[in-house]
Amino acid sequence: MATLKKNDVIQVDIDGMTAEGSGVAHYEGMAVFIPNAAPGDTAEVIIIKTSKNYAVGRIKRIIKAGKGRCEPDCPSYPKCGGCTFRHLEYPEECRVKRQRVNDAMKRIGGVEIEAEEFIPADEPDRYRNKAQIPFGSEKGQAVFGFYAERSHRIIPFTDCLLQPEIFSVIAQATAHFLNDTSNDLYDEMTGRGRFRHLYIRRAFATGEVMVCAVVNANGLVREEEFVRRIRAVSPEIKSIVINVNREKTNVIMGNKCRTAWGSETIRDMLCGVTFEISPLSFYQVNRAQAERLYQKAAEYAGLDGRQVLFDLYCGTGTIGLTMASKARALYGVEIIPDAVDNAVRNAALNGITNAHFVCGDAHDKAQKLKEQGIQPDVVIVDPPRKGCSEATVEFLDKTSPEKIIYISCDPATLARDVARLKTSGWQLIKFTVVDMFPRTANVETVALLSHK
Ligand code: SAH
């Protein structure tokens, strides 16, 4: 194995990618991880870190560019850290992501089949419907931007290509307002100063925008002027909210929200169902791709009105509610009480009467439902990154629904859970990869499992 040291300069070929989107090269038997490298690159690399089994390098010079490499179209890339793949053409990014899921399924899941489909985004830019923009002060002026890597120093930007253009206009108007009034800027070190973050959400189906000022106080100085200026940006702005966060913490949002102007919520639609979005509620970040993911999940579920559907880890109930009209009954389980409240309200808003939501641990509550004699025909699971708990996997196995639809944001834990289910006779029928977060390394997979 190579004995690489810090500051060594070597020439390597990039022959793979990590889950986080770094390039991988092999140098005399040692793996070298290189951020912002593209598959097929030949590059001169300076070693910045070494350990027993691997090294980390930084590109000094590209000798030959991989065929999917392109010139990044954002001046903040890669400093900002928000995007991982802006140096790749979009089709190449899609190829890398598809490969990553196929590899995990094969290596960890012991699966023979490959993804039946990869669903790219029509719009790989400006898809985010939510942004949390930090504000600070520089030479006495309000600035907004992103945090420099591993620090809370604000690097200003004028635009972000992942966000709708209106977000930058609102941020600019807010900066002007702060400079023209005596609202001071929050300082993370001292915990003093008023204005912390600007939090913006846009419902793409209706165009409605919510603007939320996160403040270390009960409100803004000259709040009515803030409202006036923000409203003047666009008639799409329907809600202006003050969020109070007086804690000395790097958690962005406080618990208390007050509507300064307009409605308390904005409304969006997913697969024909209306959802109310309040400032603190969870909502899918990329609406267009969430719809495609849910459509694929519905196709795999194949409901015809007779089935009992469980939606475990249901969040605000979006997936289940978009399928409720094709199910006999829907039972959603979610651990966050506010999300469950939202789910109940969303069901009522749409006149859906066959949906029931329970707050608690997925396995625990699903088991209780079963003890009440409710047998699911189809179970959807959409767990966080760490995947299903062992108890949930056991529940799935013992309960034996006809189908399991597993939605996952981490191919490695999905593959692990598929392997667990396979040992007790479940079979992975097919899976699809959906690009929910273009330009970042995240990828979503939906899988259909059934008995042999
Ligand atoms: N299905 C939803 C959200 C999925 S995100 C959607 O498509 O919008 C995963 C969800 O699992 C989160 O809402 C999280 O709060 C919830 N969760 C995490 N651990 C859980 C547990 N042990 N039991 C039930 N829900 C849990």
Boltz pocket constraint, residues with backbone or C-beta under 6 A from the ligand:
constraints:
  - pocket:
      binder: B
      contacts: [[A, 282], [A, 283], [A, 284], [A, 312], [A, 313], [A, 314], [A, 315], [A, 316], [A, 317], [A, 318], [A, 319], [A, 333], [A, 334], [A, 335], [A, 336], [A, 339], [A, 360], [A, 361], [A, 362], [A, 363], [A, 382], [A, 383], [A, 384]]
      max_distance: 6.0
